[in-house]
Amino acid sequence: MTQYLNPELHCFKIRFIDIDLDKAMQRVLKRHISTGKPPDIAKQRIENNDRLNAELIMKSKKNADIIIKSVDF
C-alpha cells in the first residue's frame, strides 16, 4: 500500500480545534467588523448564525481522532 492510501497518516484523521465558545465568538466578531460589517450587524449575525453553527460543531468533538487546543496569537 502506498503512503497516500495508508489510513494511519494524519490526512485521514478527524481533527477538532478546541476553543472556548465565547472566545471563538469574540474572534468571529472581530473578523466580521474587520471586513466592514457594522458592530450591531456583526453581533446579530453571530447570535442568529455563527453561535448556532459553533454549538453544533462542538457536539462533534467526541468524534475527533486528534483534539488541538486553540491558542491566542
All heavy atoms as a GROMACS GRO file, in nm:
protein
  600
    1MET      N    1   0.085  -0.118   0.000
    1MET     CA    2   0.000   0.000   0.000
    1MET      C    3   0.090   0.124   0.000
    1MET      O    4   0.184   0.133   0.076
    1MET     CB    5  -0.088  -0.001   0.125
    1MET     CG    6  -0.183   0.114   0.132
    1MET     SD    7  -0.291   0.115   0.278
    1MET     CE    8  -0.395  -0.023   0.243
    2THR      N    9   0.059   0.220  -0.085
    2THR     CA   10   0.139   0.341  -0.090
    2THR      C   11   0.108   0.428   0.031
    2THR      O   12   0.004   0.413   0.094
    2THR     CB   13   0.110   0.422  -0.218
    2THR    OG1   14  -0.021   0.474  -0.209
    2THR    CG2   15   0.128   0.337  -0.343
    3GLN      N   16   0.199   0.519   0.059
    3GLN     CA   17   0.177   0.607   0.174
    3GLN      C   18   0.052   0.692   0.160
    3GLN      O   19  -0.008   0.734   0.257
    3GLN     CB   20   0.298   0.695   0.198
    3GLN     CG   21   0.318   0.801   0.091
    3GLN     CD   22   0.438   0.887   0.118
    3GLN    OE1   23   0.525   0.849   0.194
    3GLN    NE2   24   0.442   1.002   0.057
    4TYR      N   25   0.007   0.718   0.037
    4TYR     CA   26  -0.111   0.801   0.015
    4TYR      C   27  -0.240   0.729   0.053
    4TYR      O   28  -0.341   0.791   0.077
    4TYR     CB   29  -0.118   0.846  -0.130
    4TYR     CG   30   0.004   0.926  -0.170
    4TYR    CD1   31   0.100   0.871  -0.253
    4TYR    CD2   32   0.023   1.054  -0.121
    4TYR    CE1   33   0.213   0.944  -0.288
    4TYR    CE2   34   0.135   1.127  -0.154
    4TYR     CZ   35   0.230   1.071  -0.239
    4TYR     OH   36   0.341   1.142  -0.272
    5LEU      N   37  -0.236   0.598   0.058
    5LEU     CA   38  -0.354   0.521   0.092
    5LEU      C   39  -0.350   0.468   0.235
    5LEU      O   40  -0.442   0.401   0.278
    5LEU     CB   41  -0.372   0.405  -0.006
    5LEU     CG   42  -0.389   0.445  -0.153
    5LEU    CD1   43  -0.398   0.320  -0.239
    5LEU    CD2   44  -0.512   0.531  -0.171
    6ASN      N   45  -0.245   0.497   0.306
    6ASN     CA   46  -0.227   0.448   0.442
    6ASN      C   47  -0.319   0.525   0.537
    6ASN      O   48  -0.302   0.644   0.560
    6ASN     CB   49  -0.081   0.465   0.484
    6ASN     CG   50  -0.053   0.404   0.619
    6ASN    OD1   51  -0.144   0.378   0.696
    6ASN    ND2   52   0.072   0.382   0.649
    7PRO      N   53  -0.420   0.458   0.595
    7PRO     CA   54  -0.515   0.528   0.684
    7PRO      C   55  -0.452   0.578   0.813
    7PRO      O   56  -0.515   0.653   0.887
    7PRO     CB   57  -0.623   0.423   0.711
    7PRO     CG   58  -0.557   0.293   0.686
    7PRO     CD   59  -0.452   0.318   0.580
    8GLU      N   60  -0.329   0.539   0.841
    8GLU     CA   61  -0.263   0.586   0.962
    8GLU      C   62  -0.204   0.726   0.945
    8GLU      O   63  -0.163   0.788   1.042
    8GLU     CB   64  -0.153   0.488   1.004
    8GLU     CG   65  -0.207   0.353   1.047
    8GLU     CD   66  -0.306   0.363   1.162
    8GLU    OE1   67  -0.278   0.433   1.261
    8GLU    OE2   68  -0.413   0.301   1.153
    9LEU      N   69  -0.198   0.775   0.824
    9LEU     CA   70  -0.145   0.909   0.802
    9LEU      C   71  -0.243   1.013   0.855
    9LEU      O   72  -0.364   0.993   0.856
    9LEU     CB   73  -0.121   0.933   0.653
    9LEU     CG   74  -0.009   0.850   0.591
    9LEU    CD1   75  -0.001   0.879   0.442
    9LEU    CD2   76   0.124   0.878   0.658
   10HIS      N   77  -0.189   1.126   0.896
   10HIS     CA   78  -0.272   1.232   0.954
   10HIS      C   79  -0.378   1.285   0.859
   10HIS      O   80  -0.481   1.336   0.902
   10HIS     CB   81  -0.186   1.348   1.004
   10HIS     CG   82  -0.109   1.315   1.127
   10HIS    ND1   83  -0.168   1.295   1.248
   10HIS    CD2   84   0.022   1.296   1.148
   10HIS    CE1   85  -0.078   1.265   1.339
   10HIS    NE2   86   0.039   1.266   1.280
   11CYS      N   87  -0.358   1.275   0.731
   11CYS     CA   88  -0.456   1.330   0.638
   11CYS      C   89  -0.590   1.257   0.646
   11CYS      O   90  -0.691   1.306   0.597
   11CYS     CB   91  -0.403   1.329   0.495
   11CYS     SG   92  -0.364   1.167   0.432
   12PHE      N   93  -0.592   1.143   0.712
   12PHE     CA   94  -0.716   1.067   0.728
   12PHE      C   95  -0.773   1.078   0.869
   12PHE      O   96  -0.868   1.010   0.902
   12PHE     CB   97  -0.695   0.920   0.692
   12PHE     CG   98  -0.669   0.899   0.546
   12PHE    CD1   99  -0.540   0.878   0.500
   12PHE    CD2  100  -0.773   0.901   0.455
   12PHE    CE1  101  -0.516   0.859   0.365
   12PHE    CE2  102  -0.750   0.882   0.320
   12PHE     CZ  103  -0.620   0.861   0.275
   13LYS      N  104  -0.714   1.162   0.950
   13LYS     CA  105  -0.759   1.179   1.088
   13LYS      C  106  -0.859   1.293   1.097
   13LYS      O  107  -0.850   1.392   1.025
   13LYS     CB  108  -0.641   1.210   1.181
   13LYS     CG  109  -0.531   1.105   1.182
   13LYS     CD  110  -0.572   0.987   1.262
   13LYS     CE  111  -0.454   0.889   1.268
   13LYS     NZ  112  -0.483   0.773   1.343
   14ILE      N  113  -0.954   1.280   1.185
   14ILE     CA  114  -1.051   1.387   1.211
   14ILE      C  115  -0.992   1.476   1.319
   14ILE      O  116  -0.959   1.430   1.428
   14ILE     CB  117  -1.186   1.331   1.255
   14ILE    CG1  118  -1.246   1.244   1.145
   14ILE    CG2  119  -1.282   1.444   1.294
   14ILE    CD1  120  -1.367   1.165   1.188
   15ARG      N  121  -0.977   1.603   1.285
   15ARG     CA  122  -0.920   1.699   1.379
   15ARG      C  123  -1.030   1.790   1.433
   15ARG      O  124  -1.124   1.825   1.362
   15ARG     CB  125  -0.815   1.784   1.310
   15ARG     CG  126  -0.695   1.705   1.265
   15ARG     CD  127  -0.608   1.790   1.175
   15ARG     NE  128  -0.493   1.719   1.125
   15ARG     CZ  129  -0.493   1.645   1.016
   15ARG    NH1  130  -0.602   1.632   0.946
   15ARG    NH2  131  -0.383   1.583   0.978
   16PHE      N  132  -1.015   1.829   1.559
   16PHE     CA  133  -1.109   1.922   1.621
   16PHE      C  134  -1.027   2.031   1.689
   16PHE      O  135  -0.939   2.000   1.769
   16PHE     CB  136  -1.196   1.849   1.724
   16PHE     CG  137  -1.299   1.938   1.787
   16PHE    CD1  138  -1.425   1.949   1.732
   16PHE    CD2  139  -1.270   2.011   1.901
   16PHE    CE1  140  -1.520   2.032   1.788
   16PHE    CE2  141  -1.364   2.093   1.959
   16PHE     CZ  142  -1.490   2.104   1.902
   17ILE      N  143  -1.055   2.155   1.656
   17ILE     CA  144  -0.988   2.268   1.722
   17ILE      C  145  -1.074   2.304   1.843
   17ILE      O  146  -1.187   2.348   1.830
   17ILE     CB  147  -0.973   2.389   1.629
   17ILE    CG1  148  -0.907   2.352   1.497
   17ILE    CG2  149  -0.898   2.502   1.701
   17ILE    CD1  150  -0.767   2.298   1.509
   18ASP      N  151  -1.017   2.283   1.961
   18ASP     CA  152  -1.089   2.306   2.086
   18ASP      C  153  -1.067   2.448   2.134
   18ASP      O  154  -0.954   2.491   2.152
   18ASP     CB  155  -1.039   2.206   2.191
   18ASP     CG  156  -1.128   2.202   2.314
   18ASP    OD1  157  -1.245   2.246   2.305
   18ASP    OD2  158  -1.082   2.151   2.417
   19ILE      N  159  -1.176   2.521   2.150
   19ILE     CA  160  -1.168   2.660   2.196
   19ILE      C  161  -1.294   2.691   2.277
   19ILE      O  162  -1.401   2.636   2.251
   19ILE     CB  163  -1.156   2.757   2.077
   19ILE    CG1  164  -1.137   2.901   2.125
   19ILE    CG2  165  -1.273   2.744   1.982
   19ILE    CD1  166  -1.100   2.999   2.017
   20ASP      N  167  -1.278   2.778   2.373
   20ASP     CA  168  -1.392   2.827   2.449
   20ASP      C  169  -1.487   2.898   2.352
   20ASP      O  170  -1.444   2.979   2.268
   20ASP     CB  171  -1.343   2.925   2.557
   20ASP     CG  172  -1.457   2.990   2.630
   20ASP    OD1  173  -1.520   2.923   2.715
   20ASP    OD2  174  -1.485   3.109   2.601
   21LEU      N  175  -1.615   2.867   2.360
   21LEU     CA  176  -1.713   2.919   2.265
   21LEU      C  177  -1.719   3.072   2.267
   21LEU      O  178  -1.726   3.136   2.162
   21LEU     CB  179  -1.851   2.859   2.294
   21LEU     CG  180  -1.959   2.884   2.191
   21LEU    CD1  181  -1.918   2.834   2.053
   21LEU    CD2  182  -2.088   2.818   2.233
   22ASP      N  183  -1.715   3.131   2.385
   22ASP     CA  184  -1.720   3.278   2.393
   22ASP      C  185  -1.597   3.341   2.329
   22ASP      O  186  -1.607   3.443   2.260
   22ASP     CB  187  -1.736   3.324   2.538
   22ASP     CG  188  -1.873   3.291   2.594
   22ASP    OD1  189  -1.971   3.290   2.516
   22ASP    OD2  190  -1.883   3.266   2.716
   23LYS      N  191  -1.482   3.281   2.351
   23LYS     CA  192  -1.359   3.332   2.290
   23LYS      C  193  -1.368   3.321   2.138
   23LYS      O  194  -1.329   3.412   2.066
   23LYS     CB  195  -1.237   3.256   2.340
   23LYS     CG  196  -1.106   3.309   2.284
   23LYS     CD  197  -0.987   3.238   2.342
   23LYS     CE  198  -0.954   3.307   2.472
   23LYS     NZ  199  -0.820   3.269   2.524
   24ALA      N  200  -1.422   3.211   2.090
   24ALA     CA  201  -1.437   3.193   1.945
   24ALA      C  202  -1.529   3.300   1.888
   24ALA      O  203  -1.502   3.358   1.781
   24ALA     CB  204  -1.490   3.053   1.915
   25MET      N  205  -1.637   3.329   1.959
   25MET     CA  206  -1.731   3.429   1.910
   25MET      C  207  -1.670   3.569   1.912
   25MET      O  208  -1.700   3.653   1.827
   25MET     CB  209  -1.862   3.425   1.990
   25MET     CG  210  -1.943   3.296   1.969
   25MET     SD  211  -1.985   3.260   1.797
   25MET     CE  212  -1.864   3.135   1.755
   26GLN      N  213  -1.581   3.597   2.009
   26GLN     CA  214  -1.510   3.725   2.010
   26GLN      C  215  -1.423   3.738   1.885
   26GLN      O  216  -1.417   3.844   1.823
   26GLN     CB  217  -1.422   3.737   2.135
   26GLN     CG  218  -1.499   3.756   2.262
   26GLN     CD  219  -1.411   3.746   2.386
   26GLN    OE1  220  -1.290   3.723   2.378
   26GLN    NE2  221  -1.472   3.760   2.503
   27ARG      N  222  -1.358   3.627   1.848
   27ARG     CA  223  -1.275   3.628   1.727
   27ARG      C  224  -1.360   3.649   1.603
   27ARG      O  225  -1.322   3.723   1.512
   27ARG     CB  226  -1.196   3.497   1.715
   27ARG     CG  227  -1.087   3.483   1.818
   27ARG     CD  228  -1.015   3.351   1.797
   27ARG     NE  229  -0.913   3.330   1.898
   27ARG     CZ  230  -0.839   3.220   1.907
   27ARG    NH1  231  -0.855   3.122   1.819
   27ARG    NH2  232  -0.749   3.208   2.002
   28VAL      N  233  -1.476   3.584   1.599
   28VAL     CA  234  -1.565   3.599   1.484
   28VAL      C  235  -1.615   3.743   1.476
   28VAL      O  236  -1.622   3.801   1.366
   28VAL     CB  237  -1.682   3.498   1.492
   28VAL    CG1  238  -1.786   3.526   1.384
   28VAL    CG2  239  -1.631   3.356   1.480
   29LEU      N  240  -1.648   3.803   1.590
   29LEU     CA  241  -1.693   3.942   1.591
   29LEU      C  242  -1.586   4.034   1.533
   29LEU      O  243  -1.613   4.118   1.447
   29LEU     CB  244  -1.730   3.985   1.734
   29LEU     CG  245  -1.773   4.130   1.751
   29LEU    CD1  246  -1.901   4.158   1.672
   29LEU    CD2  247  -1.792   4.163   1.898
   30LYS      N  248  -1.463   4.016   1.577
   30LYS     CA  249  -1.352   4.097   1.524
   30LYS      C  250  -1.338   4.079   1.374
   30LYS      O  251  -1.315   4.174   1.300
   30LYS     CB  252  -1.221   4.060   1.593
   30LYS     CG  253  -1.208   4.111   1.734
   30LYS     CD  254  -1.073   4.071   1.792
   30LYS     CE  255  -1.061   4.112   1.936
   30LYS     NZ  256  -0.932   4.069   1.994
   31ARG      N  257  -1.351   3.955   1.329
   31ARG     CA  258  -1.338   3.926   1.186
   31ARG      C  259  -1.450   3.992   1.107
   31ARG      O  260  -1.426   4.053   1.002
   31ARG     CB  261  -1.334   3.776   1.161
   31ARG     CG  262  -1.304   3.740   1.017
   31ARG     CD  263  -1.270   3.594   0.995
   31ARG     NE  264  -1.366   3.502   1.051
   31ARG     CZ  265  -1.342   3.418   1.152
   31ARG    NH1  266  -1.223   3.416   1.210
   31ARG    NH2  267  -1.435   3.336   1.196
   32HIS      N  268  -1.574   3.984   1.156
   32HIS     CA  269  -1.686   4.048   1.086
   32HIS      C  270  -1.664   4.199   1.077
   32HIS      O  271  -1.686   4.259   0.971
   32HIS     CB  272  -1.818   4.021   1.158
   32HIS     CG  273  -1.874   3.883   1.137
   32HIS    ND1  274  -1.858   3.810   1.022
   32HIS    CD2  275  -1.948   3.804   1.219
   32HIS    CE1  276  -1.920   3.694   1.033
   32HIS    NE2  277  -1.975   3.687   1.152
   33ILE      N  278  -1.623   4.259   1.186
   33ILE     CA  279  -1.601   4.404   1.188
   33ILE      C  280  -1.486   4.442   1.096
   33ILE      O  281  -1.494   4.542   1.024
   33ILE     CB  282  -1.580   4.453   1.332
   33ILE    CG1  283  -1.712   4.438   1.411
   33ILE    CG2  284  -1.531   4.598   1.334
   33ILE    CD1  285  -1.698   4.463   1.560
   34SER      N  286  -1.381   4.360   1.094
   34SER     CA  287  -1.266   4.391   1.008
   34SER      C  288  -1.300   4.383   0.860
   34SER      O  289  -1.230   4.441   0.777
   34SER     CB  290  -1.148   4.299   1.041
   34SER     OG  291  -1.170   4.169   0.990
   35THR      N  292  -1.407   4.311   0.825
   35THR     CA  293  -1.448   4.302   0.685
   35THR      C  294  -1.553   4.407   0.650
   35THR      O  295  -1.608   4.404   0.539
   35THR     CB  296  -1.501   4.162   0.650
   35THR    OG1  297  -1.616   4.133   0.730
   35THR    CG2  298  -1.395   4.056   0.671
   36GLY      N  299  -1.581   4.499   0.744
   36GLY     CA  300  -1.669   4.611   0.713
   36GLY      C  301  -1.810   4.603   0.767
   36GLY      O  302  -1.890   4.695   0.744
   37LYS      N  303  -1.845   4.497   0.837
   37LYS     CA  304  -1.980   4.490   0.893
   37LYS      C  305  -1.989   4.585   1.014
   37LYS      O  306  -1.898   4.588   1.097
   37LYS     CB  307  -2.013   4.348   0.939
   37LYS     CG  308  -2.039   4.252   0.825
   37LYS     CD  309  -2.082   4.116   0.878
   37LYS     CE  310  -2.109   4.019   0.767
   37LYS     NZ  311  -1.992   3.989   0.685
   38PRO      N  312  -2.097   4.660   1.025
   38PRO     CA  313  -2.116   4.741   1.146
   38PRO      C  314  -2.127   4.649   1.268
   38PRO      O  315  -2.179   4.537   1.258
   38PRO     CB  316  -2.248   4.814   1.120
   38PRO     CG  317  -2.270   4.805   0.973
   38PRO     CD  318  -2.204   4.678   0.928
   39PRO      N  319  -2.078   4.693   1.384
   39PRO     CA  320  -2.080   4.608   1.504
   39PRO      C  321  -2.216   4.549   1.537
   39PRO      O  322  -2.226   4.432   1.575
   39PRO     CB  323  -2.030   4.701   1.615
   39PRO     CG  324  -1.943   4.799   1.544
   39PRO     CD  325  -2.009   4.820   1.410
   40ASP      N  326  -2.324   4.627   1.523
   40ASP     CA  327  -2.456   4.574   1.557
   40ASP      C  328  -2.498   4.464   1.460
   40ASP      O  329  -2.557   4.363   1.502
   40ASP     CB  330  -2.561   4.685   1.563
   40ASP     CG  331  -2.576   4.763   1.432
   40ASP    OD1  332  -2.474   4.780   1.362
   40ASP    OD2  333  -2.689   4.805   1.402
   41ILE      N  334  -2.465   4.477   1.333
   41ILE     CA  335  -2.497   4.374   1.234
   41ILE      C  336  -2.411   4.250   1.259
   41ILE      O  337  -2.459   4.136   1.252
   41ILE     CB  338  -2.475   4.426   1.091
   41ILE    CG1  339  -2.567   4.545   1.062
   41ILE    CG2  340  -2.494   4.315   0.988
   41ILE    CD1  341  -2.714   4.515   1.066
   42ALA      N  342  -2.285   4.272   1.293
   42ALA     CA  343  -2.194   4.161   1.322
   42ALA      C  344  -2.244   4.081   1.442
   42ALA      O  345  -2.246   3.957   1.439
   42ALA     CB  346  -2.053   4.213   1.348
   43LYS      N  347  -2.286   4.150   1.547
   43LYS     CA  348  -2.338   4.082   1.667
   43LYS      C  349  -2.466   4.004   1.634
   43LYS      O  350  -2.485   3.892   1.682
   43LYS     CB  351  -2.365   4.183   1.778
   43LYS     CG  352  -2.240   4.239   1.839
   43LYS     CD  353  -2.271   4.346   1.943
   43LYS     CE  354  -2.144   4.412   1.994
   43LYS     NZ  355  -2.172   4.524   2.083
   44GLN      N  356  -2.550   4.062   1.553
   44GLN     CA  357  -2.674   3.996   1.513
   44GLN      C  358  -2.645   3.868   1.434
   44GLN      O  359  -2.708   3.765   1.456
   44GLN     CB  360  -2.756   4.094   1.428
   44GLN     CG  361  -2.899   4.056   1.408
   44GLN     CD  362  -2.972   4.167   1.336
   44GLN    OE1  363  -2.933   4.207   1.226
   44GLN    NE2  364  -3.077   4.219   1.400
   45ARG      N  365  -2.548   3.876   1.344
   45ARG     CA  366  -2.511   3.757   1.266
   45ARG      C  367  -2.456   3.647   1.357
   45ARG      O  368  -2.487   3.529   1.339
   45ARG     CB  369  -2.408   3.794   1.160
   45ARG     CG  370  -2.369   3.676   1.076
   45ARG     CD  371  -2.271   3.714   0.967
   45ARG     NE  372  -2.219   3.595   0.906
   45ARG     CZ  373  -2.254   3.551   0.787
   45ARG    NH1  374  -2.343   3.616   0.716
   45ARG    NH2  375  -2.200   3.442   0.739
   46ILE      N  376  -2.378   3.686   1.456
   46ILE     CA  377  -2.323   3.587   1.550
   46ILE      C  378  -2.436   3.520   1.626
   46ILE      O  379  -2.438   3.397   1.639
   46ILE     CB  380  -2.221   3.654   1.645
   46ILE    CG1  381  -2.093   3.685   1.567
   46ILE    CG2  382  -2.192   3.565   1.765
   46ILE    CD1  383  -1.995   3.771   1.642
   47GLU      N  384  -2.529   3.598   1.678
   47GLU     CA  385  -2.639   3.543   1.757
   47GLU      C  386  -2.730   3.452   1.675
   47GLU      O  387  -2.778   3.351   1.725
   47GLU     CB  388  -2.723   3.656   1.818
   47GLU     CG  389  -2.650   3.734   1.925
   47GLU     CD  390  -2.726   3.859   1.968
   47GLU    OE1  391  -2.844   3.875   1.929
   47GLU    OE2  392  -2.665   3.942   2.038
   48ASN      N  393  -2.754   3.488   1.550
   48ASN     CA  394  -2.851   3.415   1.467
   48ASN      C  395  -2.790   3.308   1.377
   48ASN      O  396  -2.865   3.231   1.317
   48ASN     CB  397  -2.930   3.514   1.381
   48ASN     CG  398  -3.013   3.608   1.466
   48ASN    OD1  399  -3.070   3.569   1.566
   48ASN    ND2  400  -3.018   3.733   1.426
   49ASN      N  401  -2.658   3.304   1.367
   49ASN     CA  402  -2.598   3.210   1.275
   49ASN      C  403  -2.470   3.145   1.331
   49ASN      O  404  -2.465   3.024   1.352
   49ASN     CB  405  -2.567   3.280   1.142
   49ASN     CG  406  -2.511   3.186   1.040
   49ASN    OD1  407  -2.577   3.094   0.995
   49ASN    ND2  408  -2.386   3.207   1.004
   50ASP      N  409  -2.370   3.226   1.355
   50ASP     CA  410  -2.238   3.173   1.389
   50ASP      C  411  -2.236   3.093   1.518
   50ASP      O  412  -2.177   2.985   1.524
   50ASP     CB  413  -2.135   3.287   1.397
   50ASP     CG  414  -2.122   3.361   1.265
   50ASP    OD1  415  -2.118   3.295   1.160
   50ASP    OD2  416  -2.117   3.485   1.267
   51ARG      N  417  -2.299   3.144   1.623
   51ARG     CA  418  -2.301   3.072   1.751
   51ARG      C  419  -2.376   2.940   1.739
   51ARG      O  420  -2.333   2.838   1.791
   51ARG     CB  421  -2.360   3.157   1.864
   51ARG     CG  422  -2.359   3.084   1.998
   51ARG     CD  423  -2.407   3.170   2.112
   51ARG     NE  424  -2.306   3.257   2.164
   51ARG     CZ  425  -2.210   3.221   2.250
   51ARG    NH1  426  -2.202   3.098   2.291
   51ARG    NH2  427  -2.121   3.307   2.293
   52LEU      N  428  -2.488   2.941   1.667
   52LEU     CA  429  -2.564   2.818   1.648
   52LEU      C  430  -2.481   2.713   1.575
   52LEU      O  431  -2.480   2.595   1.612
   52LEU     CB  432  -2.693   2.847   1.571
   52LEU     CG  433  -2.790   2.945   1.638
   52LEU    CD1  434  -2.905   2.978   1.543
   52LEU    CD2  435  -2.841   2.890   1.769
   53ASN      N  436  -2.409   2.755   1.471
   53ASN     CA  437  -2.322   2.663   1.400
   53ASN      C  438  -2.211   2.610   1.489
   53ASN      O  439  -2.179   2.491   1.488
   53ASN     CB  440  -2.263   2.730   1.276
   53ASN     CG  441  -2.364   2.749   1.166
   53ASN    OD1  442  -2.466   2.681   1.161
   53ASN    ND2  443  -2.336   2.843   1.078
   54ALA      N  444  -2.151   2.700   1.568
   54ALA     CA  445  -2.043   2.659   1.657
   54ALA      C  446  -2.091   2.559   1.762
   54ALA      O  447  -2.021   2.462   1.793
   54ALA     CB  448  -1.983   2.782   1.725
   55GLU      N  449  -2.210   2.581   1.816
   55GLU     CA  450  -2.265   2.488   1.914
   55GLU      C  451  -2.287   2.350   1.853
   55GLU      O  452  -2.260   2.247   1.916
   55GLU     CB  453  -2.396   2.542   1.972
   55GLU     CG  454  -2.374   2.662   2.063
   55GLU     CD  455  -2.502   2.732   2.104
   55GLU    OE1  456  -2.611   2.699   2.049
   55GLU    OE2  457  -2.495   2.821   2.191
   56LEU      N  458  -2.331   2.347   1.729
   56LEU     CA  459  -2.350   2.220   1.659
   56LEU      C  460  -2.215   2.150   1.637
   56LEU      O  461  -2.201   2.030   1.662
   56LEU     CB  462  -2.420   2.245   1.525
   56LEU     CG  463  -2.448   2.123   1.440
   56LEU    CD1  464  -2.545   2.028   1.511
   56LEU    CD2  465  -2.505   2.165   1.305
   57ILE      N  466  -2.117   2.225   1.594
   57ILE     CA  467  -1.984   2.168   1.570
   57ILE      C  468  -1.922   2.118   1.700
   57ILE      O  469  -1.855   2.014   1.701
   57ILE     CB  470  -1.894   2.272   1.501
   57ILE    CG1  471  -1.944   2.295   1.359
   57ILE    CG2  472  -1.749   2.229   1.502
   57ILE    CD1  473  -1.884   2.414   1.289
   58MET      N  474  -1.944   2.189   1.810
   58MET     CA  475  -1.887   2.147   1.939
   58MET      C  476  -1.933   2.006   1.977
   58MET      O  477  -1.859   1.932   2.041
   58MET     CB  478  -1.924   2.246   2.050
   58MET     CG  479  -1.861   2.383   2.036
   58MET     SD  480  -1.684   2.378   2.050
   58MET     CE  481  -1.663   2.436   2.214
   59LYS      N  482  -2.051   1.969   1.934
   59LYS     CA  483  -2.102   1.836   1.965
   59LYS      C  484  -2.025   1.726   1.893
   59LYS      O  485  -2.031   1.610   1.934
   59LYS     CB  486  -2.251   1.826   1.928
   59LYS     CG  487  -2.339   1.914   2.014
   59LYS     CD  488  -2.483   1.908   1.969
   59LYS     CE  489  -2.570   2.001   2.052
   59LYS     NZ  490  -2.708   2.003   2.007
   60SER      N  491  -1.950   1.762   1.789
   60SER     CA  492  -1.874   1.662   1.714
   60SER      C  493  -1.738   1.633   1.775
   60SER      O  494  -1.666   1.546   1.726
   60SER     CB  495  -1.856   1.708   1.569
   60SER     OG  496  -1.764   1.815   1.561
   61LYS      N  497  -1.702   1.703   1.881
   61LYS     CA  498  -1.570   1.686   1.943
   61LYS      C  499  -1.545   1.540   1.978
   61LYS      O  500  -1.434   1.490   1.961
   61LYS     CB  501  -1.561   1.773   2.069
   61LYS     CG  502  -1.430   1.764   2.141
   61LYS     CD  503  -1.430   1.858   2.262
   61LYS     CE  504  -1.302   1.846   2.340
   61LYS     NZ  505  -1.299   1.939   2.454
   62LYS      N  506  -1.646   1.469   2.021
   62LYS     CA  507  -1.630   1.330   2.063
   62LYS      C  508  -1.590   1.238   1.948
   62LYS      O  509  -1.539   1.129   1.969
   62LYS     CB  510  -1.759   1.279   2.129
   62LYS     CG  511  -1.878   1.272   2.035
   62LYS     CD  512  -2.004   1.230   2.107
   62LYS     CE  513  -2.124   1.227   2.018
   62LYS     NZ  514  -2.164   1.354   1.961
   63ASN      N  515  -1.609   1.282   1.824
   63ASN     CA  516  -1.575   1.202   1.707
   63ASN      C  517  -1.432   1.225   1.658
   63ASN      O  518  -1.388   1.157   1.565
   63ASN     CB  519  -1.671   1.234   1.592
   63ASN     CG  520  -1.814   1.203   1.630
   63ASN    OD1  521  -1.842   1.107   1.699
   63ASN    ND2  522  -1.905   1.287   1.585
   64ALA      N  523  -1.362   1.318   1.718
   64ALA     CA  524  -1.229   1.355   1.669
   64ALA      C  525  -1.124   1.252   1.706
   64ALA      O  526  -1.126   1.194   1.815
   64ALA     CB  527  -1.190   1.491   1.725
   65ASP      N  528  -1.031   1.232   1.614
   65ASP     CA  529  -0.914   1.148   1.641
   65ASP      C  530  -0.806   1.231   1.710
   65ASP      O  531  -0.730   1.179   1.791
   65ASP     CB  532  -0.855   1.094   1.509
   65ASP     CG  533  -0.953   1.003   1.437
   65ASP    OD1  534  -1.006   0.911   1.502
   65ASP    OD2  535  -0.976   1.023   1.317
   66ILE      N  536  -0.801   1.359   1.676
   66ILE     CA  537  -0.700   1.449   1.730
   66ILE      C  538  -0.771   1.576   1.776
   66ILE      O  539  -0.848   1.635   1.700
   66ILE     CB  540  -0.596   1.485   1.622
   66ILE    CG1  541  -0.526   1.360   1.571
   66ILE    CG2  542  -0.495   1.586   1.675
   66ILE    CD1  543  -0.443   1.382   1.446
   67ILE      N  544  -0.745   1.617   1.900
   67ILE     CA  545  -0.801   1.742   1.952
   67ILE      C  546  -0.685   1.840   1.969
   67ILE      O  547  -0.588   1.809   2.037
   67ILE     CB  548  -0.876   1.719   2.085
   67ILE    CG1  549  -0.996   1.628   2.060
   67ILE    CG2  550  -0.920   1.854   2.145
   67ILE    CD1  551  -1.072   1.588   2.182
   68ILE      N  552  -0.700   1.954   1.904
   68ILE     CA  553  -0.595   2.057   1.907
   68ILE      C  554  -0.647   2.175   1.987
   68ILE      O  555  -0.753   2.229   1.956
   68ILE     CB  556  -0.560   2.102   1.763
   68ILE    CG1  557  -0.515   1.980   1.681
   68ILE    CG2  558  -0.455   2.212   1.766
   68ILE    CD1  559  -0.511   2.005   1.533
   69LYS      N  560  -0.575   2.211   2.091
   69LYS     CA  561  -0.615   2.323   2.175
   69LYS      C  562  -0.580   2.454   2.105
   69LYS      O  563  -0.465   2.475   2.066
   69LYS     CB  564  -0.545   2.314   2.311
   69LYS     CG  565  -0.589   2.418   2.410
   69LYS     CD  566  -0.728   2.387   2.458
   69LYS     CE  567  -0.766   2.485   2.568
   69LYS     NZ  568  -0.909   2.495   2.585
   70SER      N  569  -0.677   2.540   2.088
   70SER     CA  570  -0.654   2.669   2.024
   70SER      C  571  -0.573   2.757   2.117
   70SER      O  572  -0.589   2.752   2.240
   70SER     CB  573  -0.788   2.736   1.993
   70SER     OG  574  -0.767   2.862   1.936
   71VAL      N  575  -0.486   2.839   2.059
   71VAL     CA  576  -0.406   2.934   2.137
   71VAL      C  577  -0.425   3.073   2.081
   71VAL      O  578  -0.459   3.091   1.964
   71VAL     CB  579  -0.257   2.896   2.136
   71VAL    CG1  580  -0.233   2.763   2.203
   71VAL    CG2  581  -0.202   2.893   1.993
   72ASP      N  582  -0.404   3.172   2.166
   72ASP     CA  583  -0.410   3.310   2.120
   72ASP      C  584  -0.283   3.341   2.041
   72ASP      O  585  -0.177   3.288   2.069
   72ASP     CB  586  -0.420   3.406   2.239
   72ASP     CG  587  -0.554   3.393   2.308
   72ASP    OD1  588  -0.655   3.364   2.242
   72ASP    OD2  589  -0.558   3.412   2.432
   73PHE      N  590  -0.297   3.426   1.943
   73PHE     CA  591  -0.181   3.464   1.862
   73PHE      C  592  -0.181   3.613   1.841
   73PHE      O  593  -0.269   3.682   1.868
   73PHE     CB  594  -0.179   3.391   1.728
   73PHE     CG  595  -0.309   3.396   1.654
   73PHE    CD1  596  -0.336   3.494   1.562
   73PHE    CD2  597  -0.408   3.298   1.677
   73PHE    CE1  598  -0.456   3.497   1.494
   73PHE    CE2  599  -0.528   3.300   1.608
   73PHE     CZ  600  -0.552   3.401   1.517
   0.00000   0.00000   0.00000
